[in-house]
Amino acid sequence: MSTDATLSRLRWKCRRGMRELDLLLLAFLERGYAALDAGGRACFERLVEYPDQVLLELLMGHMAPADRDVAQLVERIRACAAA
């Protein structure tokens, strides 16, 4: 289970200054992050370290991630935003 400190740190990292990224990442953090297992949470932490432009390309579907775990997480983030 994530601690309040971890969630606060992730919330800060999800605030990118790019509206599209902010909406997608913060929505997922609030609605989908808790359902991730430890591997998924570690993957999310890696994902939020990506540069903004790469992250935007991945989440908008303009670039396909090479890592299968990242690809699955990106799909979950996109599905969460569509819900």
N, C-alpha and C positions, 0 to 999 in steps of 0.2 A: 504494500500500500504506500502511496506517496505521502510525504509529509507536507505540511503547510509551507515550509521553507522551499521545498522542491517545486511545488505548484506556483509559488510566488516568483521564483527564479524563471520558471518556464513561461509564466504569463509575461514577464518582462521581455524575454527573448522573442515572444510571439508578436510583440509590438514593433513592427518594422518601419513604420512611417509610410508604407505603401498600402493604401486602403484595401486593395484586393487581398493582400497577404494578411493584413490585420484581421479582416473578417473571416477568412478561411481558417487561419491558425487558432485564433481565439475561440471561434465557435467549436472547433474540434477539441480544444483543451477543455472547454466547459462540458461538452456533450459526449465526446468519444474517448478521451484519454483514459478515463477510469476503467474502461472495459479492456484496455490493452494488458497483455501479460508483461513480464519483466523485459523480455526481448523486444517487444513492441515499444515499450517506453524508452528503452535505450535507443532504438531506431529513431523515435521521435526527437530525442535529444540530439542525435546526430543531424537529423534533417533540419532543425532550426539553426544549426551552425552553417548551413549552406549560404552562399551569397544570395542576396535578394533576387537578382536577375535569374539565376539558376532555379531558385525556389519557385519563382513566378512561372517560368517556363514549364517546370514539372507539374505544378498544380493546375495550370491552364491546359495541360495535355499537349503542349507544343514540343515537349521533349520527353523521351521515355527513359526512365532510370535503368541503369545497367544492373543494379542490385535488386534482386527479387523481393527482398524484405522491404526496401524503400518503395518499390512499385506497389506492393500491397498496401502499404501505409498511405501512400498518395491516393490510392483509390478509396480508402476508408475516409480520408479527409474530404475528398470531393463528394462522396456520398453523404457525409454528415452535413455538408454545406447545402446539399440539395434537399435535405429532409426538412 
